[in-house]
Amino acid sequence: MAKILMAGGGIGGLATAIAVARQGHRVVVLESRDTFTELGAGIQLGPNAFHALDHLGVGAEVRARAVYIDGLRFMDGTTGELVARMPLTGAYRARFGNPYAVVHRIDVYAPLLAAARLAPGIELRTGTAVRGYQRTPDGVTALLADGGQVHGDALIGADGINSAVRAQLVGDGAPQVSGHTIYRSVIPMAKVPAELRWNTVTLWAGPKWHFVHYPIGGGEYLNLAATRDDGARRAVTAVPTGRDVVLNEFPELGETPRQLLELGEDWRSWVLCDRDPVERWTDGRVVLVGDAAHPMLQYAAQGACQALEDAVVLGRLIGTEAGEFEQRFETFAGERRERTAATQLLARELGRRLYHPAGERAGERNAMLAVLSPEELYRKVEWLHGARVGEDRVTDPPLIGRQELVAH
């Protein structure tokens, strides 16, 4: 048995702690916040996420909280035209072995936290921010912001996009600001007209903006997320934003999406950030996972999904014996690096080329999407949605652009 330190107690950190503890190791989760909780609103979970959640033993609990949507719909946000629709029921579920669902972030986090609290090998500590680490002959020492130290046999950095572990390990500076501002609101479904209570993830695409909405909380709430390509250069997080400010950012929005946007209340705004894919995820007995390793924009709806995959793969590779963590962590990074890099770059490209074109380019996009059959759409997402990490069934990312996947 080894003592494994986990920097960060978010979705990725708790999932990885569960997977590692199952191998017989003791895991000490060092969370910077004063309580274990999860901020944010709705997220989407593909079948690959459910395969990972099942492997972690919390799939049933997350399913009980999820909304199983009927399809993904891509709309022209100015004309109201339905451009493309990917059904997510019978044929999709049979193909990928699990549903596609939408949940509030806490509905994924709470089952993971409950499982971690019940696991005999996991110790949860709050108010313990990791600011760096020091390698030692027999392991790793986590250096804490309050001046304290915690020693272990290995350290896993799951401390998010602003990871202190990554800052020391990779040294690539601050996250890359996308220039996109997202405004989020969650409203009671009772406020939504009955004819607009669609059981879908619906995306309205416009010139330099898009608007997404879907039900969460067992269908009791509607999650609203409107994004503007406004050239923002400074990262901000969860800033309270006036309703009039949000409405004025989307003057071209068509009648139906405008009606939904006007229902939003208690808006908050974020400026989206990510990082370039990197080749180095390890430093001896230190390894990165989740957003610390591969932070991505929300546009592929895979951030949490990829963190859950990381947890399962690392749990499988870490083994049951202490020692040889350097080699095991290198094997993990080698197995995960290309897939996550492809997903990071896909998310960027969706924002640049699919969601935000204007004029003639928007018309070309609509024409390209409109002719795709459900079967063709399934083939395009199979490499992402079809992964079954608990069963070692993971499809390689597309060949196109593979040489560009690793920037450093």
C-alpha positions as CSV (number, residue, x, y, z in Angstrom):
1,M,0.0,0.0,0.0
2,A,1.2,3.5,-0.9
3,K,0.2,6.9,0.3
4,I,-1.0,8.9,-2.7
5,L,-1.6,12.7,-2.4
6,M,-4.3,14.2,-4.5
7,A,-4.2,18.0,-5.1
8,G,-7.8,19.1,-5.7
9,G,-11.1,17.6,-4.8
10,G,-13.3,18.5,-7.8
11,I,-15.0,15.9,-10.1
12,G,-11.7,14.7,-11.5
13,G,-9.9,14.6,-8.1
14,L,-12.6,12.6,-6.3
15,A,-13.1,10.2,-9.3
16,T,-9.3,9.6,-9.4
17,A,-9.2,9.2,-5.6
18,I,-11.9,6.5,-5.8
19,A,-10.1,4.7,-8.6
20,V,-6.7,4.7,-6.9
21,A,-8.1,3.7,-3.5
22,R,-9.7,0.7,-5.1
23,Q,-6.2,-0.6,-5.8
24,G,-5.5,-0.7,-2.1
25,H,-3.7,2.6,-1.8
26,R,-4.3,5.3,0.8
27,V,-5.4,8.6,-0.8
28,V,-5.2,12.0,0.9
29,V,-7.3,14.5,-0.9
30,L,-6.0,18.1,-0.4
31,E,-8.8,20.6,-1.3
32,S,-8.1,24.3,-1.2
33,R,-11.7,25.3,-0.5
34,D,-13.3,25.2,3.0
35,T,-15.9,22.7,1.9
36,F,-16.2,19.9,-0.7
37,T,-18.7,21.3,-3.2
38,E,-19.0,22.0,-6.9
39,L,-19.7,25.3,-8.5
40,G,-21.3,25.9,-11.9
41,A,-24.5,24.9,-13.6
42,G,-25.4,22.2,-16.2
43,I,-23.0,19.8,-17.9
44,Q,-23.5,17.2,-20.6
45,L,-22.5,13.6,-20.1
46,G,-21.8,11.4,-23.1
47,P,-21.9,7.6,-23.0
48,N,-18.2,7.5,-22.4
49,A,-18.8,9.4,-19.1
50,F,-21.4,6.9,-18.0
51,H,-19.0,4.0,-18.8
52,A,-16.5,5.6,-16.5
53,L,-19.0,6.4,-13.8
54,D,-20.2,2.7,-13.8
55,H,-16.6,1.6,-13.4
56,L,-16.2,3.9,-10.4
57,G,-19.4,2.5,-8.9
58,V,-21.6,5.7,-9.0
59,G,-23.3,5.3,-12.4
60,A,-26.7,4.4,-10.9
61,E,-26.7,7.4,-8.6
62,V,-25.8,9.8,-11.4
63,R,-28.4,8.2,-13.7
64,A,-31.1,8.8,-11.0
65,R,-30.3,12.5,-11.1
66,A,-29.9,12.9,-14.9
67,V,-32.2,14.1,-17.7
68,Y,-32.1,11.8,-20.7
69,I,-32.6,14.0,-23.7
70,D,-34.0,12.9,-27.0
71,G,-31.5,14.7,-29.3
72,L,-28.9,17.4,-30.0
73,R,-30.4,20.1,-32.2
74,F,-28.3,22.7,-34.2
75,M,-30.4,25.7,-35.1
76,D,-29.7,28.9,-37.1
77,G,-30.0,31.4,-34.3
78,T,-31.0,34.3,-36.5
79,T,-33.5,32.6,-38.9
80,G,-34.8,30.0,-36.4
81,E,-34.2,27.2,-39.0
82,L,-33.5,23.7,-37.8
83,V,-30.2,22.9,-39.4
84,A,-29.4,19.4,-38.1
85,R,-30.5,17.0,-35.4
86,M,-28.8,14.0,-33.9
87,P,-31.3,11.6,-32.2
88,L,-30.0,10.2,-28.9
89,T,-32.5,7.5,-28.1
90,G,-32.8,3.9,-29.5
91,A,-30.2,3.6,-32.2
92,Y,-27.7,5.9,-30.5
93,R,-27.9,4.1,-27.1
94,A,-27.7,0.7,-28.8
95,R,-24.6,1.8,-30.7
96,F,-22.7,3.4,-27.7
97,G,-24.0,1.3,-24.9
98,N,-25.2,4.1,-22.7
99,P,-27.4,7.3,-22.9
100,Y,-26.5,10.9,-23.4
101,A,-27.7,13.0,-20.5
102,V,-27.6,16.4,-19.0
103,V,-27.2,17.1,-15.3
104,H,-26.3,19.8,-12.8
105,R,-22.6,19.6,-11.9
106,I,-23.5,18.8,-8.3
107,D,-25.5,15.8,-9.5
108,V,-22.2,14.2,-10.6
109,Y,-20.2,15.6,-7.8
110,A,-22.4,14.5,-4.9
111,P,-22.4,10.8,-5.7
112,L,-18.6,10.9,-6.1
113,L,-18.2,12.7,-2.8
114,A,-20.5,10.2,-1.0
115,A,-18.5,7.3,-2.5
116,A,-15.2,8.9,-1.4
117,R,-16.4,9.5,2.1
118,L,-17.4,5.8,2.4
119,A,-14.1,4.5,1.0
120,P,-11.9,3.4,3.9
121,G,-8.7,4.4,2.1
122,I,-9.6,8.0,1.3
123,E,-8.9,10.9,3.7
124,L,-10.6,14.2,2.7
125,R,-9.0,17.5,3.9
126,T,-10.4,21.0,3.3
127,G,-8.7,24.3,3.5
128,T,-5.5,22.7,2.3
129,A,-4.2,24.5,-0.9
130,V,-1.2,22.9,-2.6
131,R,1.2,25.6,-3.9
132,G,3.9,23.3,-5.2
133,Y,5.8,20.1,-4.5
134,Q,9.3,18.8,-3.7
135,R,10.6,15.5,-5.0
136,T,12.4,13.4,-2.3
137,P,14.3,10.2,-2.5
138,D,11.4,8.2,-1.2
139,G,8.4,10.1,-2.6
140,V,6.9,13.6,-3.0
141,T,6.2,16.4,-0.5
142,A,3.2,18.6,-1.2
143,L,4.0,22.2,-0.2
144,L,1.0,24.0,1.2
145,A,0.0,27.6,0.9
146,D,-0.1,28.0,4.7
147,G,3.5,26.8,4.9
148,G,2.7,23.2,5.9
149,Q,3.9,20.1,4.2
150,V,2.3,16.7,3.5
151,H,4.6,13.8,2.4
152,G,3.5,10.8,0.3
153,D,4.7,8.2,-2.1
154,A,3.3,10.1,-5.1
155,L,1.3,13.2,-6.0
156,I,-1.6,13.5,-8.5
157,G,-2.3,17.1,-9.6
158,A,-6.1,17.4,-10.1
159,D,-6.2,21.1,-9.2
160,G,-7.8,22.4,-12.3
161,I,-7.0,24.9,-15.1
162,N,-5.0,27.1,-12.7
163,S,-3.1,24.1,-11.3
164,A,-0.2,24.9,-9.0
165,V,1.2,21.4,-9.7
166,R,1.1,22.1,-13.4
167,A,2.7,25.5,-13.0
168,Q,5.8,23.8,-11.5
169,L,5.7,20.7,-13.7
170,V,5.0,22.3,-17.1
171,G,5.7,26.0,-16.4
172,D,3.5,27.3,-19.3
173,G,2.1,30.4,-17.5
174,A,-1.4,31.5,-17.3
175,P,-4.3,29.8,-19.1
176,Q,-5.0,31.0,-22.7
177,V,-8.0,33.4,-22.8
178,S,-10.3,32.5,-25.6
179,G,-11.9,35.9,-26.1
180,H,-15.3,34.4,-25.5
181,T,-17.6,35.5,-22.7
182,I,-20.3,33.0,-21.5
183,Y,-23.4,34.1,-19.6
184,R,-25.1,31.4,-17.5
185,S,-28.5,31.3,-15.8
186,V,-30.6,28.5,-14.3
187,I,-34.4,29.1,-14.2
188,P,-37.4,27.0,-13.0
189,M,-39.0,25.1,-15.8
190,A,-42.3,26.4,-14.6
191,K,-41.3,29.8,-16.0
192,V,-40.9,28.3,-19.5
193,P,-43.9,28.2,-21.9
194,A,-45.1,24.6,-22.3
195,E,-44.4,24.7,-26.1
196,L,-40.7,25.5,-25.4
197,R,-40.0,22.8,-22.8
198,W,-38.0,20.7,-25.3
199,N,-36.2,17.6,-24.1
200,T,-33.1,18.3,-26.1
201,V,-29.8,20.1,-26.0
202,T,-30.6,23.0,-28.4
203,L,-27.8,25.2,-29.8
204,W,-28.7,28.4,-31.7
205,A,-25.7,29.6,-33.7
206,G,-25.2,33.2,-34.9
207,P,-22.5,35.6,-36.0
208,K,-19.9,35.5,-33.3
209,W,-22.2,34.0,-30.7
210,H,-24.2,31.0,-29.8
211,F,-26.9,30.1,-27.2
212,V,-27.5,26.7,-25.7
213,H,-30.2,25.5,-23.4
214,Y,-31.3,22.2,-21.9
215,P,-33.3,20.8,-18.9
216,I,-31.5,19.8,-15.7
217,G,-32.4,18.8,-12.1
218,G,-34.8,16.0,-13.2
219,G,-36.5,18.4,-15.6
220,E,-37.3,21.0,-12.9
221,Y,-34.9,23.6,-14.3
222,L,-33.7,25.0,-17.6
223,N,-30.0,25.7,-18.0
224,L,-29.2,28.7,-20.2
225,A,-25.7,29.4,-21.5
226,A,-25.2,32.2,-24.1
227,T,-21.7,32.9,-25.5
228,R,-20.4,36.0,-27.2
229,D,-17.1,36.1,-29.2
230,D,-16.3,39.5,-27.8
231,G,-12.5,39.5,-27.8
232,A,-12.4,39.5,-24.0
233,R,-8.7,39.4,-22.8
234,R,-9.1,39.1,-19.1
235,A,-10.3,35.9,-17.4
236,V,-13.2,36.4,-15.0
237,T,-15.2,33.8,-13.1
238,A,-18.9,33.8,-12.0
239,V,-19.3,37.6,-12.1
240,P,-22.9,38.7,-11.4
241,T,-24.2,40.3,-14.6
242,G,-27.3,42.4,-15.2
243,R,-30.1,41.0,-17.3
244,D,-30.0,44.0,-19.6
245,V,-26.3,43.5,-20.3
246,V,-26.9,39.9,-21.4
247,L,-29.9,40.8,-23.6
248,N,-28.0,43.6,-25.3
249,E,-25.1,41.3,-26.2
250,F,-27.4,39.2,-28.5
251,P,-29.5,41.7,-30.6
252,E,-29.6,39.4,-33.7
253,L,-31.2,36.5,-31.8
254,G,-34.3,35.2,-33.4
255,E,-37.8,35.3,-31.9
256,T,-37.9,31.9,-30.2
257,P,-34.4,31.9,-28.6
258,R,-34.9,35.5,-27.7
259,Q,-38.0,34.5,-25.8
260,L,-36.0,32.0,-23.8
261,L,-33.1,34.3,-23.2
262,E,-35.4,36.9,-21.7
263,L,-36.5,34.4,-19.1
264,G,-33.0,34.3,-17.6
265,E,-32.3,35.7,-14.2
266,D,-29.4,36.0,-11.8
267,W,-27.0,35.9,-14.7
268,R,-23.3,35.3,-14.1
269,S,-20.5,35.6,-16.6
270,W,-17.2,33.8,-17.2
271,V,-14.5,34.5,-19.8
272,L,-13.6,31.1,-21.2
273,C,-10.0,29.8,-21.0
274,D,-8.1,26.7,-22.0
275,R,-4.5,25.7,-22.6
276,D,-2.5,24.2,-25.5
277,P,-2.0,20.4,-25.3
278,V,1.4,19.5,-23.8
279,E,3.4,16.4,-24.0
280,R,4.8,16.5,-20.5
281,W,2.3,15.4,-17.8
282,T,4.7,13.7,-15.4
283,D,7.7,14.6,-13.2
284,G,8.9,11.4,-11.6
285,R,6.2,10.5,-9.0
286,V,4.0,13.5,-9.9
287,V,1.3,13.3,-12.6
288,L,-1.5,15.6,-13.9
289,V,-5.1,14.6,-14.5
290,G,-8.3,16.3,-15.7
291,D,-8.2,20.1,-16.2
292,A,-4.7,20.3,-14.8
293,A,-3.5,18.1,-17.7
294,H,-5.8,19.1,-20.5
295,P,-8.2,22.0,-19.8
296,M,-10.6,22.5,-22.7
297,L,-13.3,24.9,-23.8
298,Q,-16.9,23.7,-23.2
299,Y,-17.8,23.4,-26.9
300,A,-17.3,19.7,-27.3
301,A,-19.1,19.0,-23.9
302,Q,-16.2,16.7,-22.9
303,G,-14.4,18.4,-20.0
304,A,-15.9,16.3,-17.2
305,C,-16.1,13.2,-19.5
306,Q,-12.4,13.2,-20.1
307,A,-11.5,13.8,-16.5
308,L,-13.7,10.7,-15.6
309,E,-11.9,8.7,-18.3
310,D,-8.5,9.8,-16.8
311,A,-9.6,8.5,-13.4
312,V,-10.5,5.0,-14.6
313,V,-7.3,4.7,-16.7
314,L,-5.0,5.9,-14.0
315,G,-6.7,3.6,-11.5
316,R,-6.1,0.6,-13.8
317,L,-2.5,1.5,-14.4
318,I,-1.3,2.5,-11.0
319,G,-1.3,-1.1,-9.8
320,T,-1.7,-2.5,-6.3
321,E,2.0,-2.3,-5.1
322,A,4.0,0.7,-4.0
323,G,6.8,1.8,-6.2
324,E,7.5,2.2,-9.9
325,F,5.1,5.2,-10.0
326,E,7.4,7.0,-12.5
327,Q,6.8,4.3,-15.1
328,R,3.2,3.8,-14.3
329,F,2.5,7.6,-14.6
330,E,4.4,7.7,-17.9
331,T,2.3,4.9,-19.2
332,F,-0.9,6.7,-18.2
333,A,0.2,9.9,-19.9
334,G,1.1,8.0,-23.0
335,E,-2.2,6.4,-23.1
336,R,-4.3,9.5,-22.5
337,R,-2.3,12.3,-24.2
338,E,-3.3,12.0,-27.8
339,R,-7.0,11.5,-27.1
340,T,-7.3,14.4,-24.8
341,A,-5.3,16.7,-27.1
342,A,-7.6,15.9,-30.0
343,T,-10.6,16.8,-27.8
344,Q,-9.0,20.1,-26.7
345,L,-8.4,21.1,-30.3
346,L,-11.9,19.9,-31.4
347,A,-13.5,22.1,-28.8
348,R,-11.6,25.1,-30.1
349,E,-12.5,24.4,-33.7
350,L,-16.2,24.0,-32.9
351,G,-16.2,27.6,-31.5
352,R,-14.2,29.0,-34.4
353,R,-15.7,27.2,-37.4
354,L,-19.1,25.7,-36.5
355,Y,-20.8,27.9,-33.9
356,H,-19.8,31.5,-34.8
357,P,-19.6,32.0,-38.6
358,A,-21.5,34.8,-40.3
359,G,-22.9,35.5,-43.7
360,E,-21.8,33.2,-46.5
361,R,-19.7,31.0,-44.2
362,A,-22.8,30.5,-42.0
363,G,-24.8,29.4,-45.1
364,E,-22.0,27.0,-46.1
365,R,-22.0,25.5,-42.6
366,N,-25.8,25.1,-42.6
367,A,-25.6,23.3,-46.0
368,M,-22.9,21.0,-44.8
369,L,-24.7,20.0,-41.7
370,A,-28.1,19.7,-43.2
371,V,-27.2,16.8,-45.4
372,L,-25.8,14.6,-42.7
373,S,-27.9,11.6,-41.7
374,P,-28.1,10.3,-38.1
375,E,-25.8,7.5,-39.1
376,E,-23.2,9.9,-40.5
377,L,-23.4,12.0,-37.3
378,Y,-22.9,8.9,-35.2
379,R,-19.8,8.0,-37.1
380,K,-18.4,11.5,-36.5
381,V,-18.8,11.3,-32.8
382,E,-18.0,7.7,-32.3
383,W,-14.3,8.3,-31.4
384,L,-15.5,10.4,-28.5
385,H,-18.9,9.0,-27.4
386,G,-18.0,5.4,-28.1
387,A,-15.1,5.1,-25.7
388,R,-15.5,2.5,-22.9
389,V,-12.4,3.0,-20.7
390,G,-13.4,0.4,-18.1
391,E,-13.4,-2.1,-20.9
392,D,-10.3,-0.8,-22.7
393,R,-12.4,0.1,-25.8
394,V,-11.2,3.5,-26.9
395,T,-11.2,4.6,-30.6
396,D,-8.3,6.6,-31.8
397,P,-9.0,10.3,-32.6
398,P,-9.3,11.4,-36.2
399,L,-6.2,11.2,-38.3
400,I,-6.7,14.8,-39.7
401,G,-4.4,17.2,-37.9
402,R,-2.9,14.5,-35.6
403,Q,0.6,16.0,-36.1
404,E,-0.7,19.2,-34.6
405,L,-2.1,17.7,-31.4
406,V,0.9,18.3,-29.2
407,A,2.1,21.9,-29.1
408,H,4.9,21.6,-26.5
